[in-house]
Every structure is written in C-alpha cells, then in structure tokens.
Amino acid sequence: MRSAPTILHLDMDAFYASVEQASKPSLRGKAVIVGGLGPRGVVATASYEARVLGVHSAMPMSQARRLAPNAAYLVPRFALYRSISDQVMALLRALSPLVEPLSLDEAFVDLEAGGTAWDERSARLAGTKLRADIRAVTGLTGSVGLAASKMLAKIASEEAKPDGLVVIEPGTERAMLEPMPVRTLPGVGPATGDHLRRAGIHTVGEIAEAGEDELVRLLGKAHGHALYAMALARDDRPVVAERETKSVSVEDTYDVDIHDRVRVGLEVQRLADRCVRRLRGAGLSGRTIVLKVRRYDFSTLTRSETLRGPTDDPAVVREAAARLLDSVDTTGGVRLLGVGVSGLADYTQEDLFAQAAGGAGVETPAGEEPETAPEPRPETPAERRWPAGHDVRHAEHGHGWVQGSGLGRVTVRFETPSSAPGRVKTFRVDDPALEPADPLPLVDDPPDLLETTGTRGTPDAPSRPRPLEA
C-alpha cells in the first residue's frame, strides 16, 4: 500500500434527491423520495430528511409511503442527473488522468498519478478544493474520503457523509477498522454478515483475530482470503481509468402482471429494440442474447443464446429473444421482463443471415414467421404524460414542475432553481398552453474552473513533490 493518502473517493450526497431539491426551492429542507411511483416501484434515492424517517434506497415505494406519507415523490430525470454527473467527472479528471467512475455519483481518483497530491497535506487541500469546486459548479455537495487504498478511501467517504471530508492517515488503518461492524467491509452483505455473526464475529477486529484459516473454513477459500486481507487493511487494487462494459441490458417492471402471451411477446420485442439502441449508442455489438423473466410468484428465470458472431442487428436480437421466450412458461403471469446482450465487441459479424433464421442451434418452429417489428403499444393515458417532478412551461406562467396529475388534471408549481418557492396552479392535462420543458441549470453562470485551473492539478501546485517544512 501507499505511504500517503493519495487515493480519493468521491460520493455525491443523496445525489438524485439533492438535484431535485436544488432545482425546486419549495422542496429544500423537506423529505424528497425519487424512484418508480407505481405499485411495484422502488426507491432510487431518498433525501436525508426522508432517511431520518426510515426511508432508504431499494426500499419498496409502498413501504416508503407508509413511513413518509407527506414526502414529495418524484419520477427520476436521468438525463439531468447524467449531465450534472458529467460536470463532476470533468472536475475529477482535472485532478488526475486516473479516474474510475463507479456510477453517476461516485468515483475513485488517483491524485498521485496526476501530480495533485503526494502527502497528507496536499491530499487534504485537493479534497477540500474539489468539494468547493463541485458546490460552485453544480450547487450540490459531495463527501470525500482520502486514504492509501481504494477500500479505505471508500470507507472514509462513508464516514464523511454528508458534506464532509475524512482522511485516513497511513499507519492508523488497523486501529480505525477494528471497532467497525463487519458490514463495513466491501463484499460483506446481509448473508455473509449473518454467517459471521452466528460464528461470534461482529467487528472487523474480530475477523482479524479469527485468522485466515477459520475464515476460509467459514466462507470458502476465495472469500475467506479476501476478507482476512481487508480486515488487515490490505488492498493493492489500482485505480483503473477505463472499466470494460461487460453487458448492455434493459428491463421493465409492470404494475399489473401480464398474462396475455401475445402481449408478453410484444414486450420482449420492444425491449430487444431498446437494448439494441443502447448497444449501438455505445458503439458495441454482442454475441450472447439474454432473456430475463420474473414471474407472478417472484421466481426469476434467465435464458441465453450465443450467436456465431457479434451483432447489433435489431432483427437478430428480436428473433433470438423470441426463441428464448418460447422456452419459458408465462401462464401464471409476468411481472418483469428484460433483454440483454453480452459477449461484447466493437465490431459486427456481417453475414448473420443464418443466425437471423435460427442458425445458432435453435430452430424456429415450423410454419411460424418471426415478427420483423413490434406492434405499436397502446396510447398512454393523458395524465401519464406528466410525470411527477418533471419540468414544464406554461405560455403565461413560465417555467415550473409537475406536482401531480390524475383525473384529467395536472398540478404545477411555478418556480426555478434561483427563484423563491413558487405558486401552484392546476390545469387540464390537454391545456394547449402547457408543454414539457428542459430542466434549467442548477447554478446561474457557474465558473469555468477547468479554464482557471488548467487541465490537471490545483492552482499554483508545484509540478513535483517536495518535502514539507517542519
């Protein structure tokens, strides 16, 4: 491991919910929950005000509503979250060429590789400046952890939440880890945690005391060795700038189980088309088509078929997915469907006529013609066109966001990120003066920090490490 805390982990605070609070003045300081709002929706992110009430990510939305009946429930705006994430990642890449994004709101940075930090003081300065820059550019807060390894930097950022910075100095790692619960370590989920608890192991220090042989006996060779190393604060994993995409997939969960076999087939074809659009958008193709079906009883089935060469042809993916569906019994109803492509490559196999005809080893049933395109889906009811939390503009009242809709009406609060909390008005859903709008910037005229600091490092930072004066 390193001798200085020059690996940085950034985790934006309650990212989706914080974006919504920043863009909607009336929601600041209030419980905000972002996720799927249908009967089977789940929480994507909850604001800290909602977390106090017991709401957390991945919780069923129905349970969240019971815990926080007065919270604001909003549909995610992923395009906006992605654009803000791009701004944050640009700030990270100004610090170092080695940035490893883990999600839209989380990443590792190797400060030493960028010449930005080489000891505890310079790392702390870089982390402090990064948090200030993120606030200036996006209006949001992020928590920063600094340590000599990726594992410890991530633990430090969790300790720093919300809106803080924690540095774990080399030599203090074991003492810091020992009293922490076993779930602190990466890879220790509920099942492993329960297994360790039954063996009388509750803290990271007790993992180290148990010894490597005992952990291998309890958890198996690979997991036991890894867990023992982590308990001793050993982690030599480098920050990797490019993370290879292993698969591309899409899936939908349905509010009401689908029983009609024809409808299931049409949904699979629609998902296949969406998957191919995402595949092409990434400039990729793939050899293995995967179908995921979650049935009425929550049992989940996965079927796959490997083609002779990589493809990004929607007809090939649709037909392979349809063949896979033939092997799945959907009689009792389907609650989730997904289509994915793995075995990715950056080229396509030109001659796939045999594959399109089922030449990959699975025959198309005799007398059946595969569909070449999905039928159009039934028109969505008018009120579903106005998702809660999304931006709208009214010809007379200006910019606002949807508070809710139903029974032919839509309620809009008119405010912007830089305004005071706005007034509320209700309109007919087909009001010609009301139309969807693009989100407004969270910060008016954000500073161009990349311009002022250069492409890498902090202002006036020396290009080579130098010892600190006593």
C-alpha positions as CSV (number, residue, x, y, z in Angstrom):
1,M,0.0,0.0,0.0
2,R,1.0,3.6,-0.4
3,S,2.7,5.7,2.2
4,A,0.4,8.7,1.7
5,P,-3.4,9.1,1.5
6,T,-3.4,9.9,-2.2
7,I,-6.4,7.8,-3.4
8,L,-9.6,9.9,-3.3
9,H,-13.2,8.6,-3.2
10,L,-16.0,11.0,-4.0
11,D,-19.6,10.1,-3.2
12,M,-22.2,12.8,-4.0
13,D,-24.7,13.2,-1.2
14,A,-28.2,11.7,-1.9
15,F,-27.5,12.6,-5.5
16,Y,-30.9,12.3,-7.3
17,A,-32.8,13.8,-4.3
18,S,-30.3,16.6,-3.9
19,V,-30.6,17.5,-7.6
20,E,-34.4,17.7,-7.2
21,Q,-34.1,19.9,-4.1
22,A,-31.6,22.2,-5.8
23,S,-33.9,22.6,-8.8
24,K,-37.1,23.1,-6.7
25,P,-36.8,25.7,-3.9
26,S,-40.1,24.6,-2.3
27,L,-38.5,21.2,-1.6
28,R,-35.3,22.3,0.1
29,G,-35.1,21.0,3.7
30,K,-38.0,18.6,3.1
31,A,-38.3,14.9,2.6
32,V,-37.8,14.0,-1.1
33,I,-38.0,10.5,-2.5
34,V,-37.1,9.6,-6.1
35,G,-38.0,6.4,-7.8
36,G,-40.7,4.4,-9.5
37,L,-44.1,5.6,-8.4
38,G,-46.1,2.6,-9.5
39,P,-47.4,-0.1,-7.1
40,R,-44.1,-2.1,-7.6
41,G,-41.8,0.9,-7.7
42,V,-38.7,1.1,-5.5
43,V,-36.8,4.0,-4.0
44,A,-33.8,5.1,-6.1
45,T,-32.7,7.8,-3.6
46,A,-34.1,9.5,-0.5
47,S,-33.0,12.9,0.8
48,Y,-31.5,13.0,4.3
49,E,-34.8,14.4,5.6
50,A,-36.5,11.2,4.3
51,R,-33.8,8.9,5.7
52,V,-34.5,10.2,9.2
53,L,-38.0,8.7,8.7
54,G,-36.5,5.3,7.9
55,V,-36.7,5.5,4.1
56,H,-33.6,4.2,2.2
57,S,-32.6,3.2,-1.4
58,A,-34.1,-0.1,-2.8
59,M,-37.0,0.0,-0.4
60,P,-40.4,-0.7,-2.0
61,M,-42.2,2.5,-2.7
62,S,-45.3,1.3,-0.9
63,Q,-43.3,1.0,2.3
64,A,-41.7,4.4,1.8
65,R,-45.2,6.0,1.5
66,R,-46.2,4.4,4.8
67,L,-43.1,5.7,6.6
68,A,-43.1,9.2,4.9
69,P,-46.7,9.9,3.8
70,N,-46.0,13.7,3.5
71,A,-42.8,13.4,1.4
72,A,-42.5,14.6,-2.2
73,Y,-42.5,11.6,-4.5
74,L,-40.8,12.3,-7.9
75,V,-40.0,10.3,-11.0
76,P,-36.3,10.3,-11.9
77,R,-34.9,12.7,-14.5
78,F,-31.9,10.6,-15.6
79,A,-30.9,12.9,-18.5
80,L,-30.4,15.8,-16.0
81,Y,-28.6,13.6,-13.5
82,R,-26.3,12.4,-16.2
83,S,-25.4,16.0,-17.4
84,I,-24.6,17.0,-13.8
85,S,-22.5,13.8,-13.4
86,D,-20.5,14.8,-16.5
87,Q,-19.7,18.2,-14.8
88,V,-18.5,16.5,-11.7
89,M,-16.4,13.9,-13.6
90,A,-14.8,16.7,-15.6
91,L,-13.6,18.2,-12.3
92,L,-12.2,14.9,-11.2
93,R,-10.4,14.4,-14.5
94,A,-8.8,17.8,-14.0
95,L,-7.1,16.3,-10.9
96,S,-5.8,13.2,-12.5
97,P,-5.8,11.1,-15.7
98,L,-6.8,8.1,-13.5
99,V,-10.4,8.4,-12.6
100,E,-12.5,5.3,-12.1
101,P,-16.3,6.1,-12.1
102,L,-18.4,3.6,-10.3
103,S,-21.8,5.2,-11.0
104,L,-23.2,8.7,-11.9
105,D,-22.4,10.0,-8.4
106,E,-19.3,8.0,-7.3
107,A,-15.7,7.6,-8.4
108,F,-12.1,6.9,-7.3
109,V,-9.3,9.3,-8.2
110,D,-5.5,8.6,-8.1
111,L,-4.2,12.0,-7.0
112,E,-0.6,10.9,-7.1
113,A,-0.9,9.9,-10.8
114,G,-2.0,13.5,-11.6
115,G,0.7,15.2,-9.6
116,T,-2.0,16.7,-7.5
117,A,-1.0,15.2,-4.1
118,W,1.9,13.4,-2.7
119,D,1.4,13.6,1.1
120,E,-1.4,14.1,3.7
121,R,-1.4,17.9,3.5
122,S,-1.6,18.2,-0.3
123,A,-4.2,15.4,-0.5
124,R,-6.4,17.2,2.1
125,L,-6.0,20.5,0.1
126,A,-7.0,18.8,-3.1
127,G,-10.1,17.2,-1.4
128,T,-11.1,20.5,0.1
129,K,-10.8,22.3,-3.1
130,L,-12.7,19.6,-5.0
131,R,-15.7,19.9,-2.7
132,A,-15.7,23.7,-3.1
133,D,-15.5,23.4,-6.9
134,I,-18.4,20.9,-7.0
135,R,-20.5,23.3,-5.0
136,A,-19.6,26.2,-7.2
137,V,-20.3,24.4,-10.4
138,T,-23.4,22.3,-9.5
139,G,-24.7,23.8,-6.3
140,L,-24.5,20.3,-4.8
141,T,-22.4,18.7,-2.0
142,G,-20.2,15.6,-2.1
143,S,-18.4,13.7,0.6
144,V,-14.7,12.9,0.1
145,G,-12.6,10.1,1.6
146,L,-8.8,10.1,1.3
147,A,-6.6,7.1,2.1
148,A,-3.8,4.9,0.9
149,S,-6.1,2.4,-0.8
150,K,-9.4,2.2,-2.6
151,M,-11.1,0.2,0.2
152,L,-10.1,2.7,2.9
153,A,-10.9,5.7,0.8
154,K,-14.5,4.4,0.3
155,I,-14.9,3.7,4.0
156,A,-13.6,7.3,4.7
157,S,-16.1,8.9,2.4
158,E,-18.9,7.0,4.1
159,E,-17.7,8.3,7.4
160,A,-17.6,11.8,6.0
161,K,-21.3,11.9,5.0
162,P,-23.0,14.2,4.5
163,D,-20.9,17.0,3.0
164,G,-17.6,16.2,4.8
165,L,-14.0,15.1,4.3
166,V,-12.2,12.3,6.2
167,V,-8.5,11.5,5.8
168,I,-7.2,8.1,7.0
169,E,-3.5,8.6,7.6
170,P,-1.2,5.6,6.8
171,G,-0.4,3.7,10.0
172,T,-3.8,4.3,11.6
173,E,-5.8,2.0,9.4
174,R,-5.9,-1.1,11.7
175,A,-6.9,0.9,14.8
176,M,-9.7,2.7,12.8
177,L,-11.1,-0.5,11.3
178,E,-11.1,-2.8,14.4
179,P,-14.2,-1.5,16.2
180,M,-16.2,-1.2,12.9
181,P,-19.0,-3.7,12.2
182,V,-18.2,-6.5,9.7
183,R,-20.7,-5.0,7.2
184,T,-18.3,-2.0,6.8
185,L,-16.0,-4.2,4.6
186,P,-16.8,-4.4,0.8
187,G,-18.4,-7.7,-0.2
188,V,-19.9,-8.3,3.3
189,G,-23.7,-8.3,2.6
190,P,-26.6,-9.4,4.8
191,A,-26.0,-13.2,4.2
192,T,-22.2,-13.1,4.9
193,G,-22.8,-10.8,7.8
194,D,-25.3,-13.2,9.4
195,H,-22.9,-16.1,8.8
196,L,-20.1,-14.3,10.6
197,R,-22.5,-13.2,13.4
198,R,-23.5,-16.8,14.0
199,A,-19.8,-17.6,14.4
200,G,-19.5,-14.9,17.0
201,I,-17.7,-12.4,14.7
202,H,-19.2,-8.9,14.9
203,T,-16.4,-6.5,14.2
204,V,-13.6,-6.1,11.7
205,G,-11.1,-6.6,14.6
206,E,-12.7,-10.0,15.4
207,I,-12.3,-11.0,11.7
208,A,-8.6,-10.4,12.0
209,E,-8.5,-12.3,15.3
210,A,-10.3,-15.3,13.9
211,G,-7.5,-15.9,11.5
212,E,-7.3,-16.7,7.8
213,D,-7.8,-20.5,8.2
214,E,-11.0,-20.0,10.2
215,L,-12.4,-17.5,7.6
216,V,-11.6,-20.0,4.8
217,R,-13.5,-22.7,6.7
218,L,-16.5,-20.4,7.2
219,L,-16.7,-18.6,3.9
220,G,-14.7,-20.6,1.3
221,K,-11.2,-20.1,0.0
222,A,-11.6,-17.0,-2.2
223,H,-13.9,-15.1,0.1
224,G,-12.1,-16.1,3.2
225,H,-8.7,-15.0,1.9
226,A,-10.1,-11.7,0.6
227,L,-11.9,-10.9,3.8
228,Y,-8.9,-11.6,6.0
229,A,-6.8,-9.3,3.8
230,M,-9.3,-6.5,4.1
231,A,-9.6,-6.8,7.9
232,L,-5.8,-6.2,8.0
233,A,-6.3,-3.1,5.7
234,R,-4.5,-4.8,2.8
235,D,-5.7,-3.5,-0.6
236,D,-3.4,-3.0,-3.5
237,R,-6.0,-2.5,-6.2
238,P,-5.1,0.3,-8.6
239,V,-7.4,3.0,-9.8
240,V,-8.4,1.9,-13.3
241,A,-9.4,4.7,-15.7
242,E,-11.4,2.6,-18.1
243,R,-13.9,0.0,-16.8
244,E,-14.8,-2.5,-19.5
245,T,-18.5,-2.8,-20.2
246,K,-19.5,-6.5,-19.9
247,S,-23.1,-6.3,-21.0
248,V,-25.9,-4.0,-22.1
249,S,-29.4,-4.6,-20.9
250,V,-32.9,-3.1,-20.4
251,E,-35.8,-4.3,-18.3
252,D,-39.3,-3.2,-17.3
253,T,-41.4,-4.0,-14.2
254,Y,-45.1,-3.9,-14.8
255,D,-47.7,-2.5,-12.4
256,V,-50.1,-5.4,-13.2
257,D,-48.9,-8.9,-14.1
258,I,-49.1,-9.6,-17.9
259,H,-51.0,-12.9,-18.6
260,D,-51.5,-12.5,-22.4
261,R,-48.8,-14.4,-24.2
262,V,-49.1,-12.2,-27.3
263,R,-48.5,-9.1,-25.1
264,V,-45.5,-10.7,-23.4
265,G,-44.0,-11.4,-26.9
266,L,-44.6,-7.8,-28.0
267,E,-43.0,-6.5,-24.8
268,V,-39.9,-8.7,-25.3
269,Q,-39.5,-7.4,-28.9
270,R,-39.9,-3.8,-27.7
271,L,-37.2,-4.4,-25.1
272,A,-34.9,-6.0,-27.7
273,D,-35.2,-2.9,-29.8
274,R,-34.4,-0.6,-26.8
275,C,-31.4,-2.8,-26.0
276,V,-30.1,-2.6,-29.5
277,R,-30.4,1.2,-29.5
278,R,-28.4,1.3,-26.3
279,L,-25.9,-1.1,-27.8
280,R,-25.4,1.0,-30.9
281,G,-25.2,4.2,-28.9
282,A,-22.2,2.7,-27.1
283,G,-20.7,1.6,-30.5
284,L,-20.8,-2.1,-29.4
285,S,-22.2,-5.4,-30.6
286,G,-22.5,-8.7,-28.8
287,R,-22.7,-12.5,-29.3
288,T,-24.9,-13.6,-26.4
289,I,-28.6,-12.7,-26.1
290,V,-30.1,-12.9,-22.6
291,L,-33.8,-13.0,-21.7
292,K,-34.9,-12.3,-18.1
293,V,-38.4,-13.2,-16.9
294,R,-39.7,-12.6,-13.4
295,R,-43.0,-14.5,-12.9
296,Y,-46.0,-13.8,-10.7
297,D,-44.5,-15.8,-7.8
298,F,-41.2,-13.7,-7.9
299,S,-39.3,-16.6,-9.4
300,T,-36.8,-15.3,-11.9
301,L,-35.7,-17.2,-15.0
302,T,-32.8,-16.4,-17.2
303,R,-32.3,-17.9,-20.7
304,S,-29.4,-17.2,-23.1
305,E,-28.4,-18.0,-26.6
306,T,-24.9,-17.4,-28.1
307,L,-24.7,-16.5,-31.8
308,R,-21.8,-17.3,-34.1
309,G,-20.6,-13.8,-34.2
310,P,-21.3,-10.4,-32.6
311,T,-24.3,-8.4,-33.9
312,D,-26.1,-5.1,-33.4
313,D,-28.9,-6.0,-35.8
314,P,-32.3,-5.5,-34.1
315,A,-34.0,-8.2,-36.1
316,V,-31.4,-10.8,-35.0
317,V,-31.7,-9.8,-31.3
318,R,-35.6,-9.7,-31.5
319,E,-35.7,-13.2,-33.1
320,A,-33.2,-14.7,-30.6
321,A,-35.2,-13.2,-27.7
322,A,-38.4,-14.6,-29.1
323,R,-36.8,-18.1,-29.4
324,L,-35.7,-17.8,-25.8
325,L,-39.2,-16.8,-24.7
326,D,-40.6,-20.0,-26.3
327,S,-38.8,-22.0,-23.6
328,V,-40.4,-20.1,-20.7
329,D,-43.8,-20.8,-19.2
330,T,-45.6,-17.5,-18.5
331,T,-49.0,-19.0,-17.8
332,G,-49.3,-17.6,-14.3
333,G,-48.4,-14.0,-15.3
334,V,-45.2,-12.0,-15.7
335,R,-44.2,-9.0,-13.5
336,L,-40.8,-8.2,-15.1
337,L,-39.1,-8.7,-18.5
338,G,-35.6,-7.9,-19.6
339,V,-33.4,-8.3,-22.6
340,G,-29.6,-8.1,-22.6
341,V,-26.6,-8.6,-24.8
342,S,-23.2,-9.8,-23.5
343,G,-20.0,-11.1,-25.1
344,L,-19.5,-7.5,-26.3
345,A,-17.2,-6.4,-29.2
346,D,-16.6,-3.2,-31.1
347,Y,-17.3,-4.8,-34.4
348,T,-20.2,-6.8,-36.0
349,Q,-20.4,-10.0,-37.9
350,E,-21.6,-9.1,-41.4
351,D,-23.0,-12.4,-42.5
352,L,-25.7,-13.2,-40.0
353,F,-28.5,-14.5,-42.3
354,A,-28.2,-17.9,-40.8
355,Q,-28.4,-16.5,-37.3
356,A,-31.5,-14.5,-38.2
357,A,-33.1,-17.7,-39.4
358,G,-32.3,-19.5,-36.2
359,G,-29.0,-21.0,-37.4
360,A,-27.3,-20.6,-34.0
361,G,-28.5,-24.0,-32.9
362,V,-32.2,-23.2,-32.0
363,E,-34.7,-23.8,-34.7
364,T,-37.6,-21.5,-35.5
365,P,-40.8,-23.5,-35.1
366,A,-42.1,-24.7,-38.5
367,G,-44.7,-22.6,-40.1
368,E,-44.1,-19.5,-37.9
369,E,-42.8,-16.3,-39.3
370,P,-40.8,-14.2,-36.8
371,E,-42.1,-10.7,-36.3
372,T,-39.9,-8.1,-38.0
373,A,-41.1,-5.2,-35.9
374,P,-43.2,-4.8,-32.7
375,E,-46.7,-3.5,-33.0
376,P,-47.3,-0.1,-31.5
377,R,-48.1,0.0,-27.9
378,P,-51.5,1.3,-26.7
379,E,-51.5,5.0,-26.3
380,T,-50.6,6.1,-22.8
381,P,-53.4,7.8,-20.9
382,A,-53.1,11.6,-21.0
383,E,-52.3,12.1,-17.3
384,R,-49.3,9.7,-17.6
385,R,-47.7,12.3,-19.9
386,W,-47.0,14.5,-16.9
387,P,-44.5,12.6,-14.6
388,A,-44.3,14.0,-11.1
389,G,-41.2,16.2,-10.7
390,H,-40.6,16.8,-14.5
391,D,-40.2,20.2,-16.0
392,V,-43.0,22.1,-17.8
393,R,-43.5,25.5,-19.3
394,H,-46.7,27.5,-19.5
395,A,-47.2,30.2,-22.0
396,E,-48.5,32.6,-19.4
397,H,-46.9,31.5,-16.1
398,G,-43.4,30.4,-17.3
399,H,-41.3,27.5,-16.0
400,G,-42.5,25.0,-13.4
401,W,-42.6,21.4,-12.4
402,V,-45.3,18.8,-12.1
403,Q,-46.5,18.2,-8.5
404,G,-49.0,15.5,-9.6
405,S,-51.6,14.6,-12.2
406,G,-54.8,12.5,-12.5
407,L,-58.5,12.6,-13.3
408,G,-57.7,14.8,-16.3
409,R,-55.9,17.5,-14.3
410,V,-52.2,18.3,-13.8
411,T,-50.9,20.4,-10.8
412,V,-47.8,22.6,-11.5
413,R,-45.6,24.6,-9.1
414,F,-44.0,27.5,-10.9
415,E,-40.5,28.1,-9.7
416,T,-36.9,27.9,-10.9
417,P,-33.6,26.9,-9.2
418,S,-32.8,30.6,-8.5
419,S,-36.3,31.8,-7.5
420,A,-38.2,31.8,-4.2
421,P,-40.7,28.9,-3.6
422,G,-43.4,29.4,-6.3
423,R,-47.1,29.3,-6.6
424,V,-49.2,26.3,-7.5
425,K,-51.8,26.1,-10.3
426,T,-53.9,23.3,-11.8
427,F,-54.7,22.8,-15.4
428,R,-56.5,20.4,-17.7
429,V,-54.0,17.8,-19.0
430,D,-54.7,18.9,-22.6
431,D,-54.2,22.6,-21.9
432,P,-52.5,23.8,-25.1
433,A,-50.6,26.5,-23.2
434,L,-48.8,23.8,-21.1
435,E,-45.9,21.7,-22.6
436,P,-42.9,19.7,-21.3
437,A,-39.7,21.6,-20.9
438,D,-36.0,21.0,-20.5
439,P,-34.5,21.3,-17.0
440,L,-32.9,24.7,-16.1
441,P,-29.3,24.9,-14.9
442,L,-28.9,24.5,-11.1
443,V,-26.4,27.3,-10.9
444,D,-26.6,30.6,-12.9
445,D,-23.3,31.2,-14.7
446,P,-21.1,28.6,-13.0
447,P,-17.4,29.4,-13.0
448,D,-15.3,27.7,-15.6
449,L,-13.0,26.1,-13.2
450,L,-11.3,23.9,-15.8
451,E,-10.3,27.1,-17.6
452,T,-8.8,28.7,-14.4
453,T,-7.0,25.6,-13.0
454,G,-5.7,24.1,-16.2
455,T,-6.2,20.6,-17.3
456,R,-4.8,19.0,-14.1
457,G,-3.9,19.8,-10.6
458,T,-4.7,22.7,-8.3
459,P,-3.6,26.4,-8.9
460,D,0.0,27.1,-8.0
461,A,0.6,23.5,-7.1
462,P,4.2,22.5,-7.8
463,S,4.7,20.0,-10.6
464,R,7.0,17.8,-8.5
465,P,6.5,16.6,-4.9
466,R,8.6,18.5,-2.4
467,P,9.1,17.8,1.4
468,L,7.1,19.9,3.8
469,E,8.9,22.3,6.1
470,A,8.8,21.3,9.7
